Amino acid sequence: MAMAPPRLLRGLIAPLPPSDWLPCNQLVASASSLLHRWLPSLALPRGCPDGFKLLLVLLLVSAALAEVRFVASSSMAPTLRPGDRAVAEKVTYLFRSPAVGDIVFFRVPMALQNCGLNKDVVFIKRVLATPGDFIEVRQGQLIVNGVVHKETYIATHSSYTMEAMRLPEGHVFVMGDNRNNSCDSRAWGPLPIGNIVGRYMMSFTRSSFQ
């Protein structure tokens, strides 16, 4: 029998349909039919300029390279806030491994799946240690390989202590920037690199287009 999900599940994000974030705010046709009709006959609502039509086509063509996701929690505040739309690009990690400081999108690890969370749920966190690194939290400070990290991006310093651990091969250690309100590697352990589905590139709010 599956256990109930942990109470502190922060960082849940879900893909957004274009109708929820595009300026014209209407889903006009399927991607395939739009591409077949091509630019001159795009069935867009009145008022959409030609430049935006071109942008839409480019977005459809690049769908395999990036996607927009909705930030549902405050676990990455102040970097990302609830309601933000975050762009995940899927190209970088075809050429290099995740690095310290990267903000990554990833499928939840097996530990959370065993608690009843769907395997397709995606979290967003910051990479703080890579394979072979030693990481610990002491007196509110993050220490990696014996060096205290100066973190200007976090909401507040950690109110907890974490014993030192060494990252195994093929894993990274991730945390939310809102350290005291994040369900992350501190709770469920190192993240398998294979779970990562994209790297954070930028974010915007829906009001940016209104």
N, C-alpha and C positions, 0 to 999 in steps of 0.2 A: 504494500500500500504506500503510495507516494506521500511524503511529508508535506506539510503546508509550507509555502514559500517563506523565507525569512522576512521579518517585519521591516527591516531596513533595506528596502530595495530602491536604490537611487540610481539615476543615470539611464533609465529606460528611454529609448528614443525610437520613433517609428518613421518609416518612409512616408513622405507626403505626396499625394497626387498633385499634378500641376495645378488643378483648380484651387488648391489651398494656398498657393504662393505666387502664381503668375499674376502680373498686373491686371490683365483683363478679367481674371477671376472666373473664367468659364472653361470647362473642358469641351473642346469643340469637335474632336474626332479622334480616332485611334491613331497611334504613331505611324502604323503602316499605311493607312489611307492618306495621311498627311504627306508622307514621303512620295506616294504615288502621284498625288495631285501636284506636288512641288510648289514652289513659292508663288507663282502668279495666281493660283486659284485656291490658296489656303482659306478655309471657311472660318475665318476669325471674326469676332464681334466687331461692330463698327467702332471706329476710333483708334484701332491698333495701327500704328505707323508701319511702313515697309521695313524700317530698321528692326522693329520688334519682331516682325514675321521672320526675318533672316535669323535673328537670335533664337527664335523658337525652333527653327529647323536645325540650327547648330546644336541646340540642347538635345533634341531628339536623336541626332546622329551620335552625340557623345554620351548617350545614356549608359553605355557599357563602361565608360571611363569615370563617371562621377554620378552622384545622386544627392538629393536634398533630403535631410531628415529633420524631424521635429524634436526639439529638446523638451522633455516633459518634466524634468525635475531640476532641483537646485544643486545637485552634487558637483557640478563643474563651475559654480559661481565663485568669483565674479567673472570668470572668463566667458562662460556661457550661462544664460539665464532661462528659466522656464518660458516657453513660447518662442524662443529663438529658432531660426531655421539654419541648420549647419550643413555645409557642403562637404561631402566625403569624396575624395579622389582616390581612384583605385590603381594608379599607375606606379607611384613611387616605390612600393614594395616589390615590384617586379624586378627592380634594379638594385635595391639595397635592403638591409634589415632595419627594423624599427630602431630608432635611436632615442637616447634620453632626451626628454623634452617634447617629443612628438605627442600629439593628442590623437588617439586612435579610436576607431569604431570597431567593435568586436562582438561576435556571438558569445552568449554567456557560456562559461565553462561548465564542465560536467558536474561539479559540486552543486551548482544552482539548478541544473537540469534534474538532478536527483532529488531536489526539494520540490519539484513540480513545475519549475519554470520552463516554458517552451524553448526548445533549442534554437529557434529562429529569432528570439528576442535579442536586440542589439543594445549594448551599453556604449558609453563614451567616457574615456578616462585619459590621464596623462601617463606616459611611460617614465618611470623614475629609476629603473635599473634594468640592465640587460644580462644575458647569460654570463655566468662567472662572477658577477658583482656580489658584494656583501652589502646588505641593506638593513638598517634598524632605525627606530624612532626612540629618541631619548630626550626627556625634558622638553618635549614639544618640537624638537629639531629633527629633521631628516638627515641621516648620516649614511653615505654610500662610500664603501671602501675606506672608511675611517675619516672621511672629509665631510664636514657640515655643509649642507647645501643652503645657499641664501635664496629663498623662494619669495620673490616679490609678487607672484601671481595668486597666492593662496588667500582664502577668505580670512582664516585665523590659524594660529598654530595648533598643532594636534594636542588634544587633551588626554592622550593615551600614550602608553609605552609599548613598543614592539621589540621583541628580542631579535638579535642579529640572525640573519639567515643568508645562505648562499643561493643564488639563482641557478637552477639546473640548465643544461643545454636545451635550446629550443623554447625557452620561456622568458617572459619579461614580467616586471613588477609594475602594476598600474594603480594609481590612486586618483580620486577626484580632487579638484582644487579646493572644494569645500570639505576639508579633511574630516570634520566632526559630523558630517552628514552625507556620507558616501559609503555605499556597499562596494568594496573593491578588494584588491589582493590581500589587504590586511585581514579580511574576513574569510576569503575562500582560497587564498594561496596564489602562486605565480600563474600567469596567463599563458597558455600555449600560443606561440606565435601563429600557428595555423588557424587560430580562431579570428585573427584580425582580418577585417574586410575592407578597410580603407583608412586613410589619413585625413584628419581635419585640415581644411584649406581656408575656409572663411565662414562667416555667419552673417545673417541679416534678420530683420524682423519684418513681419507682414506690413507693418505701418510704413516701412521704407518705400513701398510702392503706392501708398494711398495719398 
